Amino acid sequence: MRILLVEDDPSLGATVQSWLQLDGYAVDWVLRGDSAATALQTHCYDCVLLDRGLPGFSGDQLLRQLRQAQNLVPILLITARDTLADRIEGLDLGADDYLIKPFDLEEMSARIRAAMRRHGQLSTNILTHGKIELNLASKRVMSDGAAIELTAREFAVLHALMLRRQQIVTRAQIEETLYGWGDEVESNAIEVHIHHLRKKLGASFIVTLRGLGYRLKEEHV
């Protein structure tokens, strides 16, 4: 999943970006509201973390613009404005949640998952397909009750496939989920991750549709 982080504090931005990347997200980080507006026009995001106090084009202006355009991407405001009136104002502008600086990073991750569940991108923290169970909160994968050790990239690829269990997922869709701006993408990286997942989850668990992409094998009752 891909997150847009809009934060002009270099220290906080770097900390949040690093945490979310460790949490398995691809993260694009911008420091200005106008840069965020451009990013949202050219990329699809699963969630936006938005500072209210941005220079120039403010977070409030961006939030208002997005909601007026019927863009329903989940948005969490991250701000030092901590009065009740500030929180009410932010939520009334269309934010899904409100985090007051300084905030706990684990709580931020939980609020991101909750916002995406409310928007229907996730119905639960646990995804299952056949004997495989993927837990977004604990970042664990189980097969018939036994833990399977995956790298962060392997987990992200499996997550992308399990979110679209009945669909073909293209290589470009996986890359969009896996890599943020500036990340180096090797030409065969996706194939390598798929290969490793098959070794750990079963050779037939992921099906290749040549020229189209990948999908999970069909479940049999």
N, C-alpha and C positions, 0 to 999 in steps of 0.2 A: 504494500500500500504506500501511497505517496502523499506527503504532507508539505504544505507551504508554510514556512515560518517567516513572519513579518515582524522584525525586532531590530531597533536601531542601536541597542546596547551591545557592543561587540563581545563583552565577556559573557553576558547572559545568553546571547544568541549562540555562541560557540558551545556553551555548556548544554543548552537545550538540544541543539543539533546533534551533538555527540551522543547524548542520552537516547534520543529517538532512533538514531542509527543503530545503536546497540540493542534497542528494542525491536529492531527488524524493519524499520521504515526507511524508505528513500525520502530524503529531506532536501528541499530547495529553500535556501535562506536568502531573503532580501532585506534591505535596511530602510526602504522607502515605500510609501503607499502607492505611488505611481508605478514603481517597478512591480509591485504585487499585482496591480491591475493588469499590467501587460502579461505577467506570468499566467494569470487566471484566464486570459483570453487565448493563450496558446497551449495550455496543458490542462489535463483533467486531474484534480486533486480529490483525495478522500477526506481531507480535513484541512482547515486553516487555523493556525495560531496567530492571532493578530494583536499587536500592541496598539493601544489607543493613542498614545502620545507620540506619534511619528512626525518628523519634520515635513513641512510642505503639505502634501495630501495626507490628511490624518486617517487614523484607523476608523474613526467614526464615519468619515466621508466615504471610505472604501466600503464599509459595511452597509451603509445606506444605499450606495450605488448598486451593490450586488443584489440586495433584496428587492430593490425597485426593478431590477432586470430579471427577477424571478430565478436568480441563481440560488439554489437551496443547499449548497455545499455546507457541511457542518463547520461552524466558526466558534472558536473559543477565544474570548478576549483575555489578554494577559496585560495587567496594568497595575500601577501603584495607586490608582484612584479607588479608595476603599470605603467611601461612605455608602450608606444605604441608597441615597439618591443616585450616586454614580452607578451602582449595580443595577438599579431599576432602569436607569436610562440606557445602559448598555444592552440589557435584555430586551427592552422595548424597541431598540433599533434593529433587532433581529438576531442577536447573538444566541447561540445555543447554551453557552455556559460562560462563567466568569471566574478567572483565576487571579487572585491578588498577590502581587509580588511582595516578599519572596514566597515562592510556593514549593511544595514538595514534588520532586520529579516523578515519584511513583504514583502520587495522586494525579498528576497531570496525565500520565499514561492511562490511568483508569478512567479519567474523564473523557479522554479521546475515544476510548472504546465505547463508553456509554453514549457519547454523542453520535457515533456511527451506528450504534444499535437503534437509536431513536429514529435515525434517517433511513433505516432499512438496509444499510450496507452490511450490517451484521445483525442476526437475530439472537445470537448467543456467542459466548466466548469459546465455545467448543464446537468444532466442525468434525463430522465423521463421514467416512466413505468406506464401506466394507468393514474390514477389521481395523482400519487406521483411524485414530482419534488425534486431532490437533487442538491444543489448548492455547489460545492467544494470551491469556493472562499469565500462565506459568511458563509459556514458550516450550512446552513439552509435547512430544509426539509419542503415542503409544500404539503398539500393534499387538492385538490379543492380550492386552494388559501388561505387556512388556515394554519398557522404555526404549526408544530408538534415538540414538545420538545423531543430531544433524547440526551442520554449521548454520550460521545466521543466513547465509545466502540460500542454502538448501531449504531451510524452513520457509523463507520468503517465496521461493518458487512453488513449494508444495501448497502454501497458503493461497497463492494466486490460482492454482489449479483447483483447489477444493472449494474456493468461492464460486467457481463456475463449473460445478461438477457435471452438468449436462451439456456443456458447450465446448467448442474448440477454442483453445487459447493460443493466439499467435505468438511468435517469438517477440515481435514488437511490443505486444501487450505485457509480456513478462518483463522485458527490459524497462518499460515505462514504470512498472511497479518496483523494480529492483534498484534502479540507478537514478541518483539525483544529478544536478548539473555538476560538471567537472569530474564525475566519476569515470575512470577509464574502463571501457567495455571491450574485453577481448573478443575477437570474432567468433570463437567457439565456446564462450563462457556458458551460455545457456545449455548447450549440448553436454558440456562437462557436468553441470549441476544435475541435469536429467539422468545422466549415466550413473552418477553417485546415488541418486534417489532410488533408481531401479535396483542397484546392488543392495540397498538397505531395506527397501519395502517390497521387493519382488519384481522380477524382470518384466512381468506383464501389467504391473500396476499403472504405468503411464504408457499410453498408446501414441505413437508418432503417426501423424497423417501427412505424408510427404507433400510439401508445397503449401500446406495449410497451417500446421501447428501441432499442438498436443491436446490430449484430453485424458481423463481418467478412464480406466476400463469400466465397462458397464457392470452394475451390481446385479447379482442374480439372487432371486428370492429362493 
